[in-house]
Amino acid sequence: MTTEAYAAYADRVTDPQFTDWLRERNQPDWDAAVGHRFVEELGAGTLDEGAFAHYLVQDYAFVGELVGTFGHAVGQAPDMAAKRRLVEFLDTVTDEEDDYFERSFAALGVDEPDWQDPEPTPTTAAFVDLLGRAAREGGYAETLAVLVPAEWIYESWATAAAAAHGDPGGPPSAGTGLPFYFAEWVDLHAVEPFVAFVDWLRGELDAVGPTLSPRRAARVASLFERTVALERQFFETAYDAADSEVSP
């Protein structure tokens, strides 16, 4: 990780963006997450279904806290237009995405008790703790510092998977021949509305980041760094525990 301050970064690049600075500070972990073999195998349709089932169970255990963190962001957002944008995203997560989880668990043979009340891995527990602390112990910038990388990493790997394996036109997964639980996971994170939402979310942090005091900027950078590292670890643990914890 680089330790260059934002002011120095802004002096050396054209059109500096706060979120680009945050990503550049964490480029090795960022690249490891976006190019992780888990998402590459998912896009190619070669991912082990046991690993994916384990991953989905842990992701569902994490989604509840993610929704709560977005709820904090709604309360912290500076105006009604921003609050509305966040509420619209929450509607997608709690409706369309929730329906996807339930259909996928059924198709993968995951029993309801396993996804309703799972034992979180240390990585999942750490992620839940991070989201909660960021929202409760900071302001809008601190909340965005965990939400932006969490959504941006998914937009990055999913659009790359669609570009590598999909056909032009139609949903992003068109032409991939993937089972629906792989295809729709790509689609949820590569469709134009999600890409536009991630761009907007980055813009919120780009607007508030340069106004922060050095102490808060350092706090935001630390939260962003920890989120990127946990996203990479989240993909790793899907393989580690697939055989022992979930039997699709």
PLY file of the C-alpha trace (Angstrom):
ply
format ascii 1.0
element vertex 248
property float x
property float y
property float z
element edge 247
property int vertex1
property int vertex2
end_header
0.00 0.00 0.00
1.26 3.49 -0.83
1.11 6.17 1.86
1.00 9.24 -0.39
-1.37 11.88 1.00
-4.33 12.97 -1.13
-2.94 16.48 -1.53
0.27 15.13 -3.04
-1.71 12.76 -5.27
-3.94 15.61 -6.44
-0.86 17.66 -7.36
0.64 14.97 -9.59
-2.37 13.69 -11.55
-4.83 15.27 -13.97
-8.46 15.33 -12.81
-7.76 13.77 -9.39
-10.57 11.82 -7.76
-10.60 10.89 -4.09
-11.78 7.33 -4.79
-9.06 6.80 -7.42
-6.53 7.85 -4.76
-8.00 5.34 -2.30
-7.93 2.56 -4.86
-4.35 3.35 -5.90
-3.22 3.13 -2.26
-4.54 -0.44 -2.18
-3.79 -1.53 -5.75
-2.28 -4.98 -4.93
-5.25 -6.09 -2.78
-7.68 -4.44 -5.22
-6.25 -6.34 -8.18
-6.18 -9.57 -6.15
-9.90 -9.18 -5.34
-11.12 -8.10 -8.78
-9.02 -10.77 -10.53
-9.48 -13.50 -7.91
-9.81 -17.02 -9.28
-13.23 -17.26 -7.59
-14.77 -14.59 -9.83
-12.81 -15.70 -12.89
-14.11 -19.28 -12.47
-17.61 -17.96 -11.80
-17.59 -16.01 -15.08
-16.24 -18.99 -16.99
-18.74 -21.40 -15.44
-16.00 -23.61 -13.94
-16.48 -22.61 -10.29
-17.08 -25.47 -7.86
-20.75 -25.36 -6.80
-19.84 -26.24 -3.22
-17.56 -23.22 -3.05
-20.29 -21.01 -4.51
-22.93 -22.36 -2.11
-20.64 -21.67 0.85
-19.91 -18.20 -0.51
-23.61 -17.37 -0.97
-24.47 -18.51 2.57
-21.75 -16.28 4.00
-22.72 -13.40 1.71
-26.35 -13.65 2.84
-25.17 -13.53 6.45
-23.39 -10.30 5.57
-26.19 -8.67 3.55
-28.30 -7.84 6.59
-25.53 -5.66 8.03
-24.91 -4.16 4.58
-28.56 -3.10 4.37
-28.28 -1.55 7.84
-25.15 0.35 6.80
-26.93 1.71 3.74
-29.72 2.71 6.11
-27.20 4.76 8.09
-26.07 6.34 4.84
-29.66 7.35 4.10
-29.77 9.19 7.41
-26.34 10.77 6.87
-26.76 11.80 3.20
-26.68 15.57 2.70
-29.90 16.05 0.69
-33.12 14.37 -0.39
-31.82 13.49 -3.85
-28.96 11.48 -2.31
-31.26 9.86 0.23
-33.63 8.85 -2.59
-30.80 7.27 -4.60
-29.74 5.17 -1.61
-33.32 4.14 -0.86
-33.80 3.00 -4.46
-30.70 0.80 -4.17
-31.97 -0.66 -0.91
-35.19 -1.57 -2.69
-33.20 -3.65 -5.19
-31.14 -5.39 -2.50
-34.12 -6.26 -0.32
-36.36 -7.36 -3.20
-34.71 -8.54 -6.43
-31.44 -9.64 -4.81
-33.17 -11.34 -1.88
-35.31 -13.32 -4.33
-32.13 -14.37 -6.15
-30.61 -15.70 -2.93
-33.65 -17.81 -2.05
-33.93 -19.34 -5.55
-30.21 -20.05 -5.63
-30.18 -21.73 -2.22
-33.01 -23.98 -3.41
-31.26 -24.84 -6.67
-27.95 -25.54 -4.91
-29.62 -27.75 -2.30
-28.77 -25.54 0.68
-31.16 -26.32 3.53
-33.04 -23.33 4.97
-31.47 -23.57 8.45
-28.02 -23.39 6.82
-28.74 -20.02 5.14
-31.14 -18.60 7.72
-28.79 -19.08 10.69
-25.26 -19.79 9.44
-22.09 -19.85 11.49
-20.12 -16.85 10.18
-16.52 -17.40 9.19
-13.94 -15.12 10.85
-13.86 -13.10 7.61
-17.64 -12.65 7.57
-17.65 -11.70 11.25
-14.86 -9.19 10.65
-16.76 -7.69 7.71
-19.98 -7.35 9.72
-18.04 -5.70 12.56
-16.32 -3.29 10.15
-19.57 -2.17 8.52
-21.24 -1.60 11.85
-18.36 0.39 13.33
-17.94 2.53 10.22
-21.61 3.51 10.26
-22.01 3.98 14.01
-18.70 5.64 14.80
-18.35 8.03 11.87
-20.22 10.29 9.49
-21.25 10.05 5.84
-17.63 9.85 4.64
-16.78 6.94 6.95
-19.91 5.04 5.89
-19.10 5.62 2.22
-15.53 4.43 2.86
-16.82 0.87 3.36
-19.79 0.95 0.95
-17.88 2.31 -2.06
-15.20 -0.42 -2.24
-17.72 -3.15 -1.38
-19.88 -2.22 -4.39
-17.11 -1.00 -6.70
-15.18 -4.28 -6.50
-18.31 -6.21 -7.47
-19.06 -3.87 -10.38
-15.44 -4.26 -11.55
-15.24 -8.07 -11.56
-18.77 -8.55 -12.90
-18.39 -6.18 -15.86
-15.03 -7.81 -16.64
-16.66 -11.27 -16.56
-19.47 -10.09 -18.86
-16.98 -8.55 -21.29
-14.86 -11.72 -21.35
-17.64 -14.30 -21.70
-20.91 -12.60 -22.68
-22.39 -11.57 -26.01
-23.13 -7.91 -26.85
-26.74 -6.94 -26.28
-29.21 -8.38 -23.80
-28.31 -8.95 -20.15
-24.57 -8.95 -19.33
-24.49 -12.76 -19.00
-26.15 -13.34 -22.39
-24.36 -16.04 -24.35
-22.35 -17.36 -21.41
-24.43 -20.51 -20.96
-24.05 -20.19 -17.19
-26.53 -21.73 -14.74
-28.89 -19.05 -13.47
-27.21 -18.76 -10.05
-23.93 -17.78 -11.74
-25.50 -15.75 -14.57
-27.80 -13.64 -12.40
-25.00 -12.93 -9.91
-23.03 -11.45 -12.80
-26.09 -9.59 -14.08
-26.95 -8.06 -10.70
-23.52 -6.43 -10.58
-22.95 -5.64 -14.26
-26.27 -4.17 -15.42
-26.27 -0.50 -16.38
-28.33 0.67 -13.35
-25.84 -0.91 -10.94
-22.85 0.50 -12.84
-24.49 3.96 -12.74
-25.20 3.59 -9.01
-21.57 2.72 -8.26
-20.42 5.74 -10.28
-22.82 7.93 -8.29
-21.71 6.41 -4.97
-18.07 7.10 -5.85
-19.04 10.65 -6.72
-20.46 11.13 -3.23
-17.14 10.13 -1.65
-15.20 12.12 -4.28
-17.18 15.20 -3.20
-16.77 14.86 0.56
-13.29 13.29 0.72
-11.17 16.35 -0.16
-13.01 18.41 2.48
-12.04 16.12 5.38
-9.52 16.97 8.06
-6.24 14.98 7.92
-7.44 12.85 10.85
-10.74 11.93 9.17
-9.09 11.40 5.79
-6.73 8.92 7.45
-9.71 7.18 9.09
-11.53 6.95 5.74
-8.40 5.57 4.05
-8.04 2.93 6.78
-11.68 1.82 6.42
-11.35 1.61 2.63
-8.13 -0.41 2.98
-9.70 -2.87 5.42
-12.76 -3.35 3.18
-10.66 -4.18 0.12
-8.58 -6.69 2.11
-11.72 -8.38 3.46
-13.28 -8.61 -0.01
-10.21 -10.56 -1.18
-10.32 -12.79 1.91
-14.06 -13.38 1.41
-13.36 -15.05 -1.94
-10.52 -17.09 -0.41
-12.66 -18.54 2.37
-15.21 -19.87 -0.12
-12.71 -22.55 -1.07
-11.39 -23.16 2.43
-14.68 -24.23 4.00
-16.80 -25.43 1.07
-16.31 -29.14 1.68
-16.87 -29.08 5.41
-19.70 -26.58 5.93
-22.10 -26.86 2.97
-23.00 -29.92 0.95
-25.04 -28.92 -2.12
0 1
1 2
2 3
3 4
4 5
5 6
6 7
7 8
8 9
9 10
10 11
11 12
12 13
13 14
14 15
15 16
16 17
17 18
18 19
19 20
20 21
21 22
22 23
23 24
24 25
25 26
26 27
27 28
28 29
29 30
30 31
31 32
32 33
33 34
34 35
35 36
36 37
37 38
38 39
39 40
40 41
41 42
42 43
43 44
44 45
45 46
46 47
47 48
48 49
49 50
50 51
51 52
52 53
53 54
54 55
55 56
56 57
57 58
58 59
59 60
60 61
61 62
62 63
63 64
64 65
65 66
66 67
67 68
68 69
69 70
70 71
71 72
72 73
73 74
74 75
75 76
76 77
77 78
78 79
79 80
80 81
81 82
82 83
83 84
84 85
85 86
86 87
87 88
88 89
89 90
90 91
91 92
92 93
93 94
94 95
95 96
96 97
97 98
98 99
99 100
100 101
101 102
102 103
103 104
104 105
105 106
106 107
107 108
108 109
109 110
110 111
111 112
112 113
113 114
114 115
115 116
116 117
117 118
118 119
119 120
120 121
121 122
122 123
123 124
124 125
125 126
126 127
127 128
128 129
129 130
130 131
131 132
132 133
133 134
134 135
135 136
136 137
137 138
138 139
139 140
140 141
141 142
142 143
143 144
144 145
145 146
146 147
147 148
148 149
149 150
150 151
151 152
152 153
153 154
154 155
155 156
156 157
157 158
158 159
159 160
160 161
161 162
162 163
163 164
164 165
165 166
166 167
167 168
168 169
169 170
170 171
171 172
172 173
173 174
174 175
175 176
176 177
177 178
178 179
179 180
180 181
181 182
182 183
183 184
184 185
185 186
186 187
187 188
188 189
189 190
190 191
191 192
192 193
193 194
194 195
195 196
196 197
197 198
198 199
199 200
200 201
201 202
202 203
203 204
204 205
205 206
206 207
207 208
208 209
209 210
210 211
211 212
212 213
213 214
214 215
215 216
216 217
217 218
218 219
219 220
220 221
221 222
222 223
223 224
224 225
225 226
226 227
227 228
228 229
229 230
230 231
231 232
232 233
233 234
234 235
235 236
236 237
237 238
238 239
239 240
240 241
241 242
242 243
243 244
244 245
245 246
246 247
